[in-house]
């Protein structure tokens, strides 16, 4: 990426890196070489990755075979430089694309270590927020360089400087979320940046966000010797790379423990992201040391309480109270952007209401308007009550008179209706008197006495809406019945009714076993259904009962067997001892068979074309003639 140069002469450029096949950081096995930006005619020679030697004498161990095309890169011009290196725009002749080349210009031992580590660590971080490294190596004179993707853009520092209001800066929040995602990825690879700040964040021309300058980065799982592949290298050897003493990084974005020179972990860079958020929301570069001042400044700037909570947690002086890593910080920032609740905040009922109001401002305004209209209407209504009260009193008197007149008429009609029912249905006459609320109790008593004298049903049940066609009493004193509207109902001895099935043909065949308390019936033209009256549950239709088209049904006296004659004159005897697991005991075709009934537990009687047949359940039969071939 090629941003504009920073105020201190540094260049904002995204620089990823590569690793050797053995997992240690080092230059790639085959290093590219290219003409030097200062001398385009100079040939280049890739070298093997080892620790750099003195600036004027390349280490012989770094030598590598000559490239097949030593003039692969055509330097288009220098873009920028800093104290350590310079960045040039170049054209890759082999692949026909423009790239960026960064090369070391400060040839000290520590400078080479930092430069090589920047290239190697960056190459390991394959993330959209980190530019990929294409090639790394040395020029013929031993100068380290690496080639990377060229992305035009500007630093976040420049974008912040252009925006002078909080609202303008808040529009950059999604870039900080992208930074948190990139740093979270690096933390997942055990890499810490150690110099995270807005000038090391590039925003591309197409909106992409990239973290650059990994020169101070550190692999938390590797020693410095394995990082570079050379001699001893310790953290305090970096002292002169960015700041004096043993502190690495930029003070404005350092966590307190980092500023004290203590060992750091990913939580230090949660603090750095928090400092960037602070700068975004308060227009001040450095947050105050006291939490109270921070609260007042953000409240004065109109910052949403959820975002303020995220900033305070990220900037907490105690690392244990910060977000544990950049990933959890990014998750809360994304929740805030989406308008959902964040994990860092405990919401009171009032805070939840305020949060909902902020996220649904239009609905809240509409609701407030509705309440305002309701209050206005209520006030008008209260003022109208006095005028309407007299009118209501008059209306109430008229309504009371009309109600009393209607009730008197209804009571008179009830008595007349009960009187008419005496001759046809005394029980219905008693039921009609149950609704009588009049004052002529003597006349009502006379009708009730005459009805009782004519005979009144002890229990009156109306399970059906039409005429009952078939019924059978059960062993517990209830009734099973089938009406002409195709409804099968079970009525208990106290008159309570339960619908067993609907939609059954009113001419359907039925049989009931008092012993097994099972009801068998033709539930549709082709299937046979069984209902367990004792448990008041239907038994699932077994395959043996599907498509039988029953014409006659009969239970054996002990209820263990069920005989059914199908419309195609096939007799079946089924063992229903276990209702949901029926077993076929006998299948026999009866010529002209139309009906069947059990004679005893082991004998069924079936009608035939010429008479009736006694058939044993073992399959043997004995014909028995019936005059005029009628069915019984």
N, C-alpha and C positions, 0 to 999 in steps of 0.2 A: 504494500500500500504506500502511496506517495502523498502524505499530507503536507501542508505548508510547514515551514520550519518554526520551531518554538522560540520563545523570547530569549532563551539562553543559548541559541545556536544549535539545540538538539533537533533531531529529525524524528517525527512520529512515523514509525514503520512497523508493520507486522512481520515477525520473524519466527517461524517454526523451526523444527530441527529433526535429525535422524538419530538412530541408535544402531550399534553393531549387532551382529547376529547372536552374540553371546549374552545380550541383555544389558551390558554395561554401556554407559554413555561414551561415545567416541565418534570420530568422523566415519562416514560410510565407507564400506570396503573399497569402492571405486570412487575416487574423488574427481570432480570435474575441475578443469582449469580454464581460464579465459584471459583475454588481454587485460592488462591493468588499465583502469580508467585514466591514469596519468600518462600511460605509454601504450596506446592501442596496438603498437607494432610488436610489443613484447609477447613472446609465446608463453604458454602456461603449461604446467605439468602437475597432474594430480598426484597426491602423496598419500601414504598410509597413515591412519590416525594414530598418533601417540602424543605424549606431552610435548609442547613446543620447546624448542631450544632457545638460545639467545636470539635477539632481534636480528643480528647481522649474520648469523650462521644457522641455517636450517638444520634440524636434527637429521642425520643420515638415515635414521630409522623410519623417517616419514616419507622416504622416497617411494614412488609408485610408477607403474608403466606410463609411457607417454600416451596422451589421448590420440585417437585416430584423427580427430579434427581439432587441432589446437586453436583455431580461430572461430570456435563455435559462437562466442558471444561478441556482438558488435556494440560497443559502448556508445550510447546516444548522448550522454552528458551527465554531469554530477548533479544530484538532486539536493543533497544536504550533507552536513557532517557535524560531528560533535567532537568531544575530547578523545573518544576511543576509536571511532570508525567513521566511514563515509558511506553513503548510499548513492548508487548510480542507477540510472535507467538504462537498460540494455535490451538488445534484440537477440533472441535465441534463433540462430540460423537453422539449426537442425529441425526444430519444431515449429518455426515460423510464428513466434509469439513474443510479445514484449514482457520482460520480467524486471525484477529489481535485484541488484547485486550489492551486498554489503561486504566491505573488506576492512581489515584492521589497519589503522594507520599509526597507532601507538604500540610499538613493538616490545613493550616491557613484558616480563614473565607473567605478572598478575593480569595484565591486559589480555594476553593470549589466553590465559585460563578462563577469564570472564567471557571472552569472545567465543571460545570453543564451547563453553558450557551453555551459552545462550543458544547457539545453533543446535547443539545436541539435545538439550532439554526441550526446546520448542518443537523440534521434529517429532518428538514422542507424543506431543499433544495434538492428536487429530480431532479437531473440533471446529465447527463453523466460526467460532469466535477467535480462532488462532490461525494465522496464515500458514499454509504448508511450505516447507523447505523443499526445493527441487534438487539441489546439489550442494555439496560442501567439499572443500579441498584447499589447496595452497597454490599460489602462483609459482612460477619457476624460481623466484627469489625467496620463496618460503613464506610469503605473506598469506595468512589465512583469509578465506572468503567463503561466502555461501550465496546461492541463488534462491530466490523465493518468488511467490506470486506477487504481481504488481496490482495493487488496488488503490485507486485514487480516492482521497477523502481528506477529512480534517479532524484534528484532535478534539476530544470532548472539552478540553480546556478552552479552545478557541470558541466553540459553540456556547459555552457558559459565559464567556466574556461578552459575546454579542447580545445576550439576553439579560435585560436589566430588571425584569419583574419576575415575581414568583410564578405567576401563571405561565409565562413564556418558558421558564426553566422546567416547570413540572411536565411540560410537553416532552422533555427529554428523558422522562422516567423509564420508558421502555428500553432505552439504551443501557441504563444502570442495571436493569433486570437481566439484559443480555450479558453484561459484565459478570454479574453474580453467577449466571449459568456457566460461563467459561471458566471462572475461578473454581466453581464447584466441580467441574470436570477435572481440572488440574489437581484439586485436593483429592479426588477419587483415585488419581494416579500417584498420590503421595508427593506432589510437587507443590511448593509454595513460591509465590512470586517475589516477595520481599521488597518491592518498590511499586505498589499499586497506587495510581493517582490518575487524575483526568488527562494529563498530558501523555500518558501511556495507554490511552484508549482512543481508537480511531473510529470515526463514523464515516462509512463509505458514501459515495455519491448515490448509491442505490439503497441506502438505509441500513446496510450491514454494520455490525458493531464488532470490533476486534481489539483484544488486549495485546499489546506489543511490549518490547524491551524486557526480555527474560534474562538479561545479563546477570542479575542478582539472584535468579531462581535457584532453588535448592531441592534436591531429591532427599526426602526425609528417610528413605530406606537404604541409601547408599553412602559410603564414605567418599570424601573428596578424591581419594586416590583412585577409586573405581569410577568416579564421575569423569575424570579426564583421562585416566589410563596412565598417568605418569607418577612423579614423585609425590611427596607429602604435600597436602594442601588442606589447610584448616580454615574455619570460618573467620578467624581474626586475620587471616592473610588477605581478606577482602576489605580491610579497613579503609584503604585509600580509594576504593572504587566509587563510592558515592558520598559518604559523610566521614567526618573525622572520628577518631576513637574506634570502638568496636561496634558502632551502630550502623546498620545498613538500611537505606531507604530514604524517603523524603519526610522530614519532621512533621509537616502539616497533616500527613495521612498515616502517621505511626500510631500504633496502639501504645498505651502507657508502658506495658512490659517490654515492648520492642525499643522504646525510647530509653528505657533503663538498661538496655544491653542484655536482657534476660533471654533465654531460649524462647522461641515462638512456635506456634502451631497454627492451623487454619483459622482459629478464632481471631488472630491478629489481623487477618485480611478481611474478616467480617467487619472489624473496626474500620478498616480503610474504606470499604464500601459504604459503611455508615457515614464516614466523613464526607464522601462524595454526595450522599443523599442530603446531608446537612447543608452542604454548599448549594445543592439544587433548590432546597426549600427555604433557606433563610437569607440568601444573598451574601452571607458571611463565609469566609474561607475556613476559619477556625471556630469550633463550637466552644462555648463557655465551659469553664471547669465545673460550675455548679449546676446541678440538675434543675433547680428552680429557675435559673436564668434561661436555660434551654426551653423549658416549658413555656415561659412567658414569650420568648421570641417566636416560637412556632405558632403559639396561639394568636399572637399579634399578626403574624403573616397569613392567618386563616388556613393553616394546614389541617387536613382531616385528622381527627384523633387516632384513627387506625394507623395512618402513615407515620404520625408522630410517635406512636408506640413502637413501631418497627425501628425508627431511627434511634430512639432512646435505648432499646434493647441492643442494637448493634454497637452503640457508642458507650455501653456500660464499662466503667473502668475495670471492673472485675471480670476477667475472662470467663469465669464459671457462670456468670449471669447473662453472657451474650449468647447469640445463636451458636450452636456447636460447629457449624460449617456454613459455607456459602450456599449450599443446596437448600437448607431449611430457611435461610434468609430469602432466597429467590422464591421459594414456595409461598411465603407470606406476602411478598411483593406482588406475586401473580394473583393471590387471593384478593388483595386490595384492589388491583386493577379490574378484577372480575366482579367486584362488588360484594363478595362473600366475606364471611367472618375470618379473621386471622387467628393463628394459633397462639400468638404472643400476648393476647389480651383476654382478660376475663370480663365478660360483659354483665353488668347489672341489668335489671329490667328496664330502667330508664335509659341506659346506654344502648340496649337492644332497640328500643323505640327510636332513639335518635339515629342509630345506624340505619334502621329501616327507612326513616324519613329522608335521610341524606341520599340513600340509594334509590328511593322511589319519590323523588321530589315532586314530579308532576302529579302522581297519585295523591301525595300528601296535600298538595295545594287544592286538588279537586275535593278531597275529603273535607278540608277546612271550609271550602266554599259551601259544601252541602250543609255542614253544621251551622254556618252563618245564616244560610237561607232558612234552615229549620228553626233557629232561634228567632229570626225575624217573624217567621210565620207563627211561631208559638206566642210571641208577644201580641201579634194582631188577634190571635184567637182568644187570648185571655181578656183582651179589651172587649171582645165581642160577646163574652159569656154573659155579662149582665143584661145585654139586650135580648139574648136568646133564652134567658132563664124563664121568663114569664111565658114565652111562646112554648117552651118545652113542657112547662107544668100543664098547660092547657092540652097539649098533645098527649101527655101521659094520662090525663083523666079520660080523654076520648079513647085511648088505646085500652085502658083498664076496663072500661065499659064494654068495648067490643070483645075483649078477651073473655070476660065473664059471660057475655051472651053466647059466644061460640062454645064455651065449655058446657053451658047448660044444654045447648042444642046437641052437642056430641054425646053427653050422658044420656039424653032421651033416646037418641038413635041407638046407643049401645044396648039399652034395655029392650027396645023393640027388636033388635037383631037377635039377642039372646032368646027372646020369646019365640021367634020364628024357628030357631035352631032346635027347640025342644022336641019337635016331632020327627026330625030327621037325624040329628046328631046331638044327644044330650051332653056328651063330653065336650063338643065344640061350644055348646052354650055356656058351660062352666068356664071354658077358656076365655070366652068373650066377656064374661062378667069380671074377669081379673083386671080389665082395664077400666072398669067403671069407677068414677070419682065423684059421683053425684051425691045428693042428700036424701034421695028416696030409698033408704036402706030396706024398708019393709018390702017394697016391690021386688028389689033385687034378691032378698032372702027367699021370697016365694018362688021365684024362678029357679033359684039354686036348689031348693028342696024338691021341686017337681022334677028337675033333671036327675037328682040322685035317686028318686023313686023310679024313674024310667031306666036307670042303669048307666053308670059312668065308668069308663075305663080306669083301672088302677094306675096304669102307666100309659102315656100317650107319646108315641115316637113317630117322627116324620123324617126318616132317613132319605126318602126319595121325593123327587119332584113330580113323579108320574105314578101310574098304577103298578102295583106289585104283581109280577107274573109268577115268581117261584120263591119259596122260602122253606127253611129247615131250621129246627131248633138245635142248639148246641148243648154239649154236656154241662156247661156252666150256667144254663138258663137263658142264654141269649138267643138271638135270631140271626140267621144268614139269609139275605133276600136279594132277588134280582128284579129290577123294575123294567118297564117297557122302554125307558130311555137309555138302557144299556148300562146302568149303574149297579154294582154289587156293593152292598153295605152290610156291616155287622152291627147289631144293636144289642147292647148289654141289658141285663135285667132291670136296671134302673132307668132305661130309656136313652142312654148316651149312645150316639151313633158314630161309626167310623167308616169312611169310604174305603173299600178294598180295591176296586178297580172301576174305571170308566171306559166308555166306548165299546163295551161288550155287546154283541148282537143279542137282542131281547129273546131270540129263539135259541140261544146257545145251550148246549148240553152242560149239565152240572151234576156233581155228586159230592156228598159230604160224609166224612168218617168221624163219628163221635169218639171213637177210641183214639185214633191218631190226632184228632182235631185238625184235619186237613180238608181243604176245599179244592176240588179239581174242576176246572171249567175251561171252555174253549175261549181263549182270550182274543183270538182273531180267527178268521175262517180256516187257517191251516195249523195253528199252534195250540198246544195244551199248556195251561198255567196251573201252578199249585200255590195256594196261600196257606201259610201256617197260622191258623186262627189262635192257637194257644199263645204264640209269641207275637201275634199281630204283625207278621212280616211276610212279604212275598218270597217264595223260593225261586231262585233264578231258573229260567227255562232251560232244561237240559237238552242236549242235542237229540236225545232219544224222543223228545216230545215235539220237535220242530217238523212242520210239514205233514203231520199225521191226519189233518182234516177230520176231527172227531165227529162221529154221528151218534155214538152212545158211550156213556162213561159210568163206571160202577166200582165202588170200593168193596173189598171183601169184608165180612163181618168183623174180623179182628183188625181191619185197617192196614194190614201189612202188604196187600196186593191191590193193584189198580188195573181193571180191565177196560179197554177202550176199543170200540169198533169204528174204523175209519169209513169215510164215504166210499172208498173203493173196496169195501167188504173184507178188510184185513183185520183180524182180531189180534190184539197185542195184550199180553199179561205182563205187568211190570211190578217188580218188588220195590216198594217205597218205604221200607222199614227206615232207611236213612233218606229223607225226602230230597236232599240236595245231591244224593248219589244214587239215582234210580238204576235198577238192573233189569234188563229184559229177560223174562223167564220163558215166554212163549210167543211165537208168531204163527198164525194160522189163517189161511184164506177161507172164508165161509161164503159159499155161493149164495148170492142174494142177501148177505148179512147186512142188517140195518140197525140192530140194537143189541145190547148185552147187559146181563145182570148176574151178580154172584148168587148161586144157589146155596153154597156153603163155602168154607174157607178154601177148599181144594177143587171146587166145581163151579164153572161159570155156565150160564145158559145164554145161547146166542140164537137170534132169529135168523132163519135162512129162507131161501126161495120156496122150499117145500114144507117148511115147518120150523121146529126148533131143535137145537142140538145141545145135549149136555156134554160139556168138554172139561176133562180133567186138566188141571194145571200142568200135568206132565205131558199133555199133548193128545192123549186118547180121547175118543168121543163116542157118544151114543145118541143116535137120532131119536126124536120123539115127535110124532105127527101131531099137527094142529089142524082142526077143521077150517075150511075155506082159506087156508094159507095166510091168515091175518097175523099181524105182529101183536105181541102182548104189550 
